Amino acid sequence: MNDKILNMKKIKQFPQILFIAIFLSSCSASINKEYPKNNTDENLNEKTYAEKKRMEIKFSCGEDGISEYLDNGWMILREESQEKICTWKSVPATRDCDMEKDKGCKITKPDKIGEEKIYLLEK
């Protein structure tokens, strides 16, 4: 009879033990999520990359404002230059074309060709 009573008590305690085990395991999982391990090397590298800023700027047709950026701490990573049309002009397509009366005989062609400089900057 005593064995049956002990078995009944064990069966009644089993759900309580199961509930406590689930509760404790869920608490440890939430603690790990809230306080992750701190790997300082990885965090330093991420901060270094996050703090660096990059920018691409262009100056065309005689404009040059790169010194303003250099004075503010930017460094030039790459510099490219290419030809660019600065202004356009309209000319008649034929000698007897009157551009005022006949808009269809007007041709637009480059007037002044300059240089465009492209800078990739990092701070």
N, C-alpha and C positions, 0 to 999 in steps of 0.2 A: 504494500500500500504506500509506503514511504517513497518507493521508487517511482510510482505513478505521480505522486505529488511533486517530486523533484523534476521529473520530466515535464510536467505541466508548467512549472515555474520557468523552466528553461525555454519552453515554447513561447510563453508570454513575454520573456525578456528579449527574445530574438528580434522582434520588430523595433524595440527600443535601441538595441545595439546597432542594428542596421541603420536606423535614422541618425544616430550619433556619428557613425562612420561616414555617412554621406555628407552630413553637415560639416565635419572636420575636413574632409577632402575638398569640399567646395571652398572653404575658407582659405586653405593653403593655395589653391589655384588663383583666387582673387588677389591674394597678397603678392604672388609672383607677378601678376599683371600690373599691379600698381607700382611696384618697386623692382623694375628690371635690373639686371646686373649692369654695372657701369663699366664699360670697356673704354678707358681713357684714350687709347691710341686711335680707335675708330672715331670717337667723338671729336678729337682734335682735327683729324683729317677732314671730317664732314664740315666742321666749322670753317676751316681754311678755305675749302672750295665754296662754301656758302657765302663767305665774306667777299670773295673776289667778284668783281663786276666786269662785264665786257660790253663794249659798245662799238658799233660801226658808224662812222660819220663820213660824209662826202662834201668836198668843196669843189666847185666848178667855176670855170671861166674867170680865173684870176682871183677868186675869193680864197682867203687862207686865214683860218682862225684856229689852227692847231696849237699855237703857242698858248692860247687861253686854257686849253685842256691840259697841256703839259704843266702849266703853272699850278693847276689844281690837283696834281698828283697822278694823272693818268700816264701810262707808258704805252708806247707804240709797239704792238706785237707784229703787225704786218702793214705794209704800205704798197698800194698799187696805183697806177695811173693809166688812164685811157683817154683816147680822143673823144671829144664831145662837141656837138654843135651848140654854139652859144646863142646865135641869132639867125633868123630866117629872113629872106627877102622874096618879094614877088616880082617876076619878070614876064614880059609877053612871050608867048610860045612862038610867034612868027613876027616878021617885021611889020606887017600891016595889021597886027592885032591891036585893037583899042581896048585896054583893060577896063576902062570906065564903063563902056557900053556892053562889052561881051565878057562876062566873068568866066566863061568856059575856056577862054584862050590864055588864062593866067596860070603860070607855073610858079610854085614855091620851091626855092632852093636854098641851101645853106649860105649864110652870109659870112659869119665869123665862126671859125672853128678854134676851140680852145682845148684845155686839158681838164679832166676831172680826176681828182685825187681821192682815193678811198683809204681810210685808215681803220684798222682794227685796234681798239684801245682796251687796256685792262687797268683796273684800279685795285 
